[in-house]
Amino acid sequence: MNKKIDNLKDLEYYGNIELLATTVLEALKKAPTEKLEAMSRAITQITFYVNNLQTDRRMYDKAMSEYRADKNRAVMRARAAEKKAEELEQQLKNFNIFKPLKQ
């Protein structure tokens, strides 16, 4: 996905979760209740869960980028090898000792 869009979504999430967490924490300090404590725990769990998803997404993106780079390097090496083979075949033809390789 687009890195810039992902960053904007992350910023929006962090702003929203910070607002929610701060509001619940302030209310919890003023008048602690079981419901507010449950909400505080839920916010913490949601934050850790989303952080895990974000980490997974970044690791996936990194792995895909590395796989693409590896593939591109392999293609470039194959092209270079083919070019070199053609050059060597041409040299052999020039010396009249060319015998095509069986494929």
One Martini backbone bead per residue (centre of mass of N, CA, C, O) as a GRO file, in nm:
protein
  103
    1MET     BB    1   0.104   0.031   0.006
    2ASN     BB    2   0.086   0.354   0.076
    3LYS     BB    3   0.293   0.512   0.290
    4LYS     BB    4   0.150   0.786   0.330
    5ILE     BB    5  -0.128   0.672   0.402
    6ASP     BB    6  -0.041   0.500   0.639
    7ASN     BB    7   0.066   0.737   0.809
    8LEU     BB    8  -0.203   0.890   0.827
    9LYS     BB    9  -0.361   0.665   0.964
   10ASP     BB   10  -0.179   0.642   1.211
   11LEU     BB   11  -0.216   0.932   1.312
   12GLU     BB   12  -0.519   0.913   1.350
   13TYR     BB   13  -0.517   0.684   1.550
   14TYR     BB   14  -0.334   0.811   1.768
   15GLY     BB   15  -0.520   1.051   1.823
   16ASN     BB   16  -0.774   0.890   1.905
   17ILE     BB   17  -0.650   0.710   2.132
   18GLU     BB   18  -0.545   0.944   2.304
   19LEU     BB   19  -0.813   1.079   2.360
   20LEU     BB   20  -0.953   0.836   2.488
   21ALA     BB   21  -0.743   0.770   2.710
   22THR     BB   22  -0.743   1.047   2.850
   23THR     BB   23  -1.043   1.060   2.919
   24VAL     BB   24  -1.056   0.800   3.088
   25LEU     BB   25  -0.831   0.873   3.290
   26GLU     BB   26  -0.962   1.126   3.404
   27ALA     BB   27  -1.223   0.988   3.500
   28LEU     BB   28  -1.079   0.778   3.682
   29LYS     BB   29  -0.952   0.989   3.879
   30LYS     BB   30  -1.222   1.119   3.975
   31ALA     BB   31  -1.417   0.835   3.922
   32PRO     BB   32  -1.394   0.529   4.001
   33THR     BB   33  -1.480   0.250   3.792
   34GLU     BB   34  -1.540  -0.043   3.646
   35LYS     BB   35  -1.601   0.065   3.364
   36LEU     BB   36  -1.342   0.242   3.333
   37GLU     BB   37  -1.141   0.013   3.379
   38ALA     BB   38  -1.236  -0.155   3.138
   39MET     BB   39  -1.181   0.061   2.928
   40SER     BB   40  -0.877   0.085   2.981
   41ARG     BB   41  -0.808  -0.209   2.910
   42ALA     BB   42  -0.925  -0.203   2.623
   43ILE     BB   43  -0.742   0.017   2.511
   44THR     BB   44  -0.480  -0.134   2.558
   45GLN     BB   45  -0.548  -0.381   2.383
   46ILE     BB   46  -0.598  -0.228   2.122
   47THR     BB   47  -0.320  -0.099   2.099
   48PHE     BB   48  -0.158  -0.364   2.083
   49TYR     BB   49  -0.304  -0.484   1.840
   50VAL     BB   50  -0.248  -0.258   1.635
   51ASN     BB   51   0.056  -0.266   1.661
   52ASN     BB   52   0.081  -0.553   1.553
   53LEU     BB   53  -0.043  -0.497   1.275
   54GLN     BB   54   0.162  -0.282   1.189
   55THR     BB   55   0.409  -0.464   1.207
   56ASP     BB   56   0.316  -0.676   1.007
   57ARG     BB   57   0.289  -0.485   0.765
   58ARG     BB   58   0.585  -0.392   0.758
   59MET     BB   59   0.711  -0.675   0.726
   60TYR     BB   60   0.566  -0.746   0.465
   61ASP     BB   61   0.669  -0.509   0.296
   62LYS     BB   62   0.968  -0.578   0.332
   63ALA     BB   63   0.961  -0.863   0.213
   64MET     BB   64   0.851  -0.784  -0.066
   65SER     BB   65   1.087  -0.600  -0.138
   66GLU     BB   66   1.307  -0.819  -0.119
   67TYR     BB   67   1.187  -1.013  -0.328
   68ARG     BB   68   1.198  -0.816  -0.564
   69ALA     BB   69   1.502  -0.764  -0.554
   70ASP     BB   70   1.589  -1.057  -0.597
   71LYS     BB   71   1.451  -1.095  -0.867
   72ASN     BB   72   1.591  -0.865  -1.018
   73ARG     BB   73   1.877  -0.976  -0.981
   74ALA     BB   74   1.827  -1.246  -1.128
   75VAL     BB   75   1.749  -1.124  -1.399
   76MET     BB   76   2.010  -0.966  -1.446
   77ARG     BB   77   2.199  -1.212  -1.439
   78ALA     BB   78   2.065  -1.364  -1.672
   79ARG     BB   79   2.110  -1.148  -1.887
   80ALA     BB   80   2.415  -1.139  -1.862
   81ALA     BB   81   2.463  -1.438  -1.931
   82GLU     BB   82   2.332  -1.431  -2.211
   83LYS     BB   83   2.516  -1.217  -2.331
   84LYS     BB   84   2.780  -1.369  -2.288
   85ALA     BB   85   2.703  -1.618  -2.452
   86GLU     BB   86   2.666  -1.469  -2.719
   87GLU     BB   87   2.952  -1.359  -2.737
   88LEU     BB   88   3.094  -1.636  -2.734
   89GLU     BB   89   2.952  -1.751  -2.981
   90GLN     BB   90   3.059  -1.537  -3.175
   91GLN     BB   91   3.356  -1.602  -3.136
   92LEU     BB   92   3.334  -1.895  -3.237
   93LYS     BB   93   3.231  -1.823  -3.518
   94ASN     BB   94   3.484  -1.657  -3.597
   95PHE     BB   95   3.663  -1.940  -3.555
   96ASN     BB   96   3.497  -2.192  -3.662
   97ILE     BB   97   3.393  -2.355  -3.359
   98PHE     BB   98   3.088  -2.380  -3.364
   99LYS     BB   99   2.870  -2.550  -3.122
  100PRO     BB  100   2.577  -2.611  -3.031
  101LEU     BB  101   2.396  -2.633  -2.760
  102LYS     BB  102   2.213  -2.835  -2.586
  103GLN     BB  103   1.846  -2.797  -2.484
   0.00000   0.00000   0.00000
